Amino acid sequence: MKKETKNPRHWMYGTITYKTWQSIKSRLRQNPYYKNVEICQKWLRFKGFHEDMGNRPSLDYQIDRVDNSKGYCKENCIWVTRSEQMKNRSITVWLTMKGETKCLSDWAKEVGIDHRTITKRIRKHNWSVEKALTTKTPKQRYEQI
């Protein structure tokens, strides 16, 4: 006869999905930054979390809160890649040029100018966003010759 254990391991114990759930709970308990962030009652148990979110698609994905002023629940969480998650931070800089809004790092890649150069142009030299994104650097001008 099989002996019952006090704390049997969960059927998905050790999977990346289970570890993500554990990480959420640990973050909320241990990190003072998250002291006011709540987790819905259903997600206090792994089964509830798994019912709502399903399996973590791969190691490339993480859980992200769509609205960082709200807690962890089905309506506010999605699986995203790390680069997508980095755009959902309070320190992300968003720039709009000609009606199109992108984060600073995406604009920098698109126009071929280092993000630090763009930041310096806007903050230190008070350039407009359009001027900061469209004025070629000396290196870019030299490469055209």
C-alpha positions as CSV (number, residue, x, y, z in Angstrom):
1,M,0.0,0.0,0.0
2,K,1.3,3.4,-1.0
3,K,2.1,5.8,1.9
4,E,0.5,9.2,1.7
5,T,2.8,12.1,2.1
6,K,1.9,15.4,3.8
7,N,3.0,17.6,0.9
8,P,2.8,15.6,-2.3
9,R,4.4,17.2,-5.3
10,H,2.2,18.7,-7.9
11,W,1.7,16.8,-11.2
12,M,3.5,19.7,-13.0
13,Y,6.2,20.2,-10.3
14,G,9.5,21.3,-11.9
15,T,8.0,22.4,-15.2
16,I,8.7,26.0,-16.6
17,T,5.0,26.8,-16.0
18,Y,5.1,25.7,-12.4
19,K,8.4,27.6,-11.8
20,T,6.8,30.8,-13.3
21,W,3.9,30.5,-10.8
22,Q,6.4,29.9,-7.9
23,S,8.3,32.9,-9.1
24,I,5.3,35.2,-9.0
25,K,4.4,34.1,-5.5
26,S,8.0,34.5,-4.3
27,R,8.3,38.0,-5.9
28,L,5.1,39.1,-4.1
29,R,6.4,37.8,-0.7
30,Q,10.0,38.9,-0.9
31,N,10.3,42.0,-3.0
32,P,9.3,45.3,-1.4
33,Y,8.6,46.8,-4.8
34,Y,5.6,44.4,-5.1
35,K,4.2,44.9,-1.6
36,N,1.0,46.5,-3.0
37,V,0.6,44.1,-5.9
38,E,-2.0,41.4,-5.4
39,I,-2.6,37.9,-6.8
40,C,-6.1,36.7,-7.4
41,Q,-7.5,34.1,-5.0
42,K,-7.7,31.5,-7.8
43,W,-4.0,31.8,-8.4
44,L,-3.0,31.0,-4.9
45,R,-3.2,27.4,-6.1
46,F,-1.2,26.3,-9.1
47,K,-4.3,24.6,-10.6
48,G,-6.1,27.9,-10.8
49,F,-3.1,29.6,-12.4
50,H,-2.7,26.8,-15.0
51,E,-6.4,26.8,-15.8
52,D,-6.3,30.5,-16.6
53,M,-2.8,30.8,-18.3
54,G,-2.1,27.4,-19.7
55,N,1.4,26.2,-20.2
56,R,4.2,28.6,-20.7
57,P,4.8,28.5,-24.4
58,S,8.6,28.2,-24.1
59,L,11.6,29.5,-22.2
60,D,11.4,32.5,-24.5
61,Y,8.2,33.6,-22.8
62,Q,7.5,35.2,-19.5
63,I,4.3,36.3,-17.6
64,D,3.6,40.0,-17.9
65,R,1.0,42.2,-16.3
66,V,-0.7,44.3,-19.0
67,D,-1.4,47.1,-16.6
68,N,1.3,47.4,-14.0
69,S,-0.9,49.2,-11.6
70,K,-3.1,46.0,-11.3
71,G,-2.3,42.6,-9.9
72,Y,-1.8,39.1,-11.2
73,C,-5.0,37.7,-12.6
74,K,-6.3,36.2,-15.8
75,E,-7.7,39.5,-17.1
76,N,-4.4,41.3,-16.6
77,C,-1.7,38.8,-17.5
78,I,-0.3,37.4,-20.8
79,W,2.6,35.4,-22.0
80,V,5.1,37.6,-23.8
81,T,8.7,37.5,-25.0
82,R,11.4,39.3,-23.0
83,S,11.7,42.1,-25.6
84,E,7.9,42.6,-25.4
85,Q,8.0,42.7,-21.7
86,M,10.8,45.2,-21.6
87,K,8.4,47.6,-23.4
88,N,5.9,47.4,-20.6
89,R,8.1,49.0,-17.9
90,S,7.4,52.4,-16.3
91,I,10.9,53.6,-17.4
92,T,10.4,52.8,-21.1
93,V,10.7,55.9,-23.2
94,W,8.0,56.3,-25.9
95,L,8.5,58.7,-28.8
96,T,6.0,59.8,-31.4
97,M,7.0,61.0,-34.9
98,K,4.6,61.7,-37.7
99,G,1.7,60.0,-35.8
100,E,3.7,56.8,-35.1
101,T,4.6,55.9,-31.5
102,K,7.4,53.4,-30.7
103,C,9.7,52.8,-27.8
104,L,13.1,54.6,-28.0
105,S,15.0,51.3,-28.7
106,D,12.8,50.4,-31.6
107,W,13.2,53.9,-33.1
108,A,17.0,53.7,-32.6
109,K,17.1,50.4,-34.5
110,E,14.9,51.7,-37.3
111,V,16.8,54.9,-37.9
112,G,20.3,53.5,-37.2
113,I,21.2,55.9,-34.5
114,D,22.3,54.8,-31.0
115,H,19.6,55.2,-28.4
116,R,22.0,57.2,-26.2
117,T,22.6,59.7,-29.0
118,I,18.8,60.1,-29.4
119,T,18.3,60.5,-25.7
120,K,21.1,63.1,-25.4
121,R,19.7,65.1,-28.4
122,I,16.3,65.3,-26.8
123,R,17.2,65.8,-23.1
124,K,20.4,67.7,-23.2
125,H,20.1,69.7,-26.5
126,N,16.3,70.0,-26.5
127,W,15.9,68.8,-30.0
128,S,12.5,67.8,-31.3
129,V,11.8,64.1,-31.6
130,E,11.7,64.4,-35.4
131,K,15.1,66.2,-35.5
132,A,16.7,63.7,-33.1
133,L,15.5,60.8,-35.2
134,T,16.2,62.1,-38.6
135,T,19.5,64.0,-38.3
136,K,22.3,61.8,-39.4
137,T,25.3,61.3,-37.2
138,P,28.8,62.2,-38.5
139,K,29.5,58.5,-39.0
140,Q,26.3,58.1,-41.1
141,R,27.2,61.1,-43.2
142,Y,30.7,59.7,-43.8
143,E,29.4,56.3,-44.7
144,Q,27.3,57.8,-47.5
145,I,30.3,59.2,-49.3
